[in-house]
Amino acid sequence: MADVIGRRDRAQLLLAGGLALAVVLVGLALVVNAVIYTENVATREDDPAADALRGHAAIVDGAGGIVDHVNGQYVGTPYATLYGAHYDDAFVGLQSGLRTEGIARGTVLQATDSRGYEGTQIVDDTDGAFEPQYLVALGANWTVAADSRVRGFEMNVSVSGLASVDPGTVQTLLGGVTDDVFVVTVEDREGRLWQAAVYENSDTAASDLAVTVRDVQTGTYTTCSLAGSRVIVDLTAGELQSGDTRTGCPGLDFLGEATGPVTVTYGNSDKISGTYSLVVDRAAGGLRAEVNRENGVTCTDPATYSTDPANPPYALPAIYGTIVTTDYTGPGATYETETWVAPGEPGAQPQVPQVRTLSVTDQRNDTTDQAKFEVSWTAADPNAGTVNATLTVTNTVTGATQTFANRAASGTVTFLGVSGSAGDTYTFELTTSDGRYARSVTKQQDADGKQNDCGSDSNSPPSASFSYSPSSPATGESVSFDASASGDDSGIASYEWDLDGDGATDDATGVTASTTFTTAGDHDVTLTVTDDDGATDSRTRTVTVTAASGAPSVDSIGVTDQSSDGPGNSPDEIEFDVSWDVSDPDPDLSTLRITLVHVPSGSQVDTVTVGLSGGGSPQSGMNTVSWKERGVYGDDFRIELRVEDAAGNTDTSSVTETANGGAG
């Protein structure tokens, strides 16, 4: 099986501005250098704003690396488990690494994951033509993605498998009808079209892969090429890459120009050989249903995509993106921001609502000649806004329709057909809207008394998944659990919790639960979900509880006055050697800040920040604060000490001295 694309290689955590994070992932350690900042925060030359931005960049890169890694490592896993378990577990590792580095560097750098956004990864990772799952049904011209935002769209192309044509001929072919070269066509919601032909350039002596892009709106053509036996064509970054050589390709980044979701089609997919992958912002079930509809595939035909990773091309659940919050607190700077993270996305955050599930259950029995269906759905808005749903049921035999309008984002309705409708075929179109944008998913079902789409009477088991907050609770602190990421094709009937680790899920019921832990250490929490057909699934997570944090303390301050009176018009040299002792009942001492204040003016004239080792036993040291200024010898100065631990607990103490060189 060939390597899909370089995107999986880039799933390692990236470095930004000299930063690195150590992140431990389940099943794989993505480890980079252990130093998070290149500057020494204990020096006075630090730029706090730049330090905060570097920390934010590291968090964004870390979250993006986790998204790509989880999608690539756990192919075929339900979205609820991808995000609620694998991503969440890895993100906890990221948070732990940030806390450790923050303690060492005298800052507090925190990352919080707000919510993920479901998507689908479309992959063909076996070298060959870019043909659909069943070529007989669809042919070489077919829809790849329907009405979707697209990111990470890359093709790893074998140049020897391409048609050999010159760029001038390709421009002529793109302006008419071509069966000679492979073409990717993208159309956005405003009807704007772009085409990209991929071929071997016959005008060059070397084996050059060439791409000619046609912007249909402007009528312009751009061509770029790169030599190599295999070339990666990146349609979201607008680049070509062969080995270590990477070059920009003007016009190829047209996905960033498209307005909203796009439809992607392949033309002459038998004129190319290699692998490809892309991630779209639609749930897998809805994406497959819409692609099948675009391709004219009915429930009696083979599907466009497989749901088996061993039988590509497949379309399976993925994390499209996630929202993370950065909180930075350090000497001289406080920084907080919320960021959308979607690796390889050419545009802004998706805005169009998403149908996450659409389930049609045939409830007709043999004693009636009427069609009867129960239809359930769930939808979501990428901006967490309000979603309105409309379901239209159409009898394809008679053309009769019934509309269920102004429904909630999640709901269930029962449709009853007229007498004699048993055996007819129905389509169920669900349209979701947030008032500005809308998107639809259509399914087809025969009224034959069998469950799920088109006569399949199997039941898919549910998937249990839950998150908890805070991620690192202390003894006596309330811990909240949320199982809303769990999923099922027909709906979850019950949620049961084991919160005390005794093996019995009898401590709480419902989507959410909470508890407190009185002892430090690891505590297992188990969720069991049951669907409408009685199938179950369980998920156990280990919650690590720390002892409730005690406050640090400044135990002693010693001051030696080294000040001197400047001769003549020379400035006075104010200098105090400050010795100190601090302690903390917990092993999480973080920083000590020593501030010199000129009492008559109230001005802070010098500050020194010391990064502590994090140990819980008493720590001591000596630092110097100083100031040069005319006419201040003999004035009073206050030396203030502020110690802080990793939990944000603080203690302050101060002494006042007269700057007289220790004359008393």
Buried (B, 14 or more C-beta within 10 A) or exposed (E): EBEBBBBBEBBBBBBBBBBBBBBBBBEBEBBBEEBBBEBEBBEEEBEBEEBBBBBBBBBBBBBBBBBBBBBBBBBEBBBBBBBBBBBBBBBBBBBBBBBBBBBBBBBBBBBBBEBBBBBBBBBBBBBBBBBBBBBEBBEBBBBBBBBBBBBBBBBBBBBEBBBBBBBEBBBEBBEEEBEBBBBBBBBBBEEBBBBBBBBBBBEEEEBBBBBBBBBBEEEEBBBBBBBBEBBBBBBBBBBBBBEEEBEEBEBBBBBEBBEBBBBBBBBBBBBBBBBBBBBBBBBBBBBBBBBBBBBEBEBEBBBBBBBEBEEBBBBBBBBBBBBBBBBBBBBEBEBEBEBBBBBBBBBEBBBBBBBBBBBBBBBBEEEBBBBBBBBBBBBBBBEEBEBBBBBBBBBEEEEBEBEBEEBEBBBEBEBEBEEEBBEBBBBBBBBBBBEEBBBBBBBBBBBBBBBBBBBEEEBBBBBBBBBBEEBBBBBEBEBEBBBBBBBBBBBBBBBBBBBBBEEEBEBBEEBEBBBEBEEBEEBBBBBBBBBBBEBBBEBEBEBBBBEBBBBBBBBEBEBEBBBBBBEEEEEBBBBBBBEBBBBBBBEBBBBBBBBBBBEEEEEEBBBBBBBBEBEBEEBEEEBBBBBEBEEBBEBEBBBBBBBBBBBEBBBEBEBEBBBBBEEE
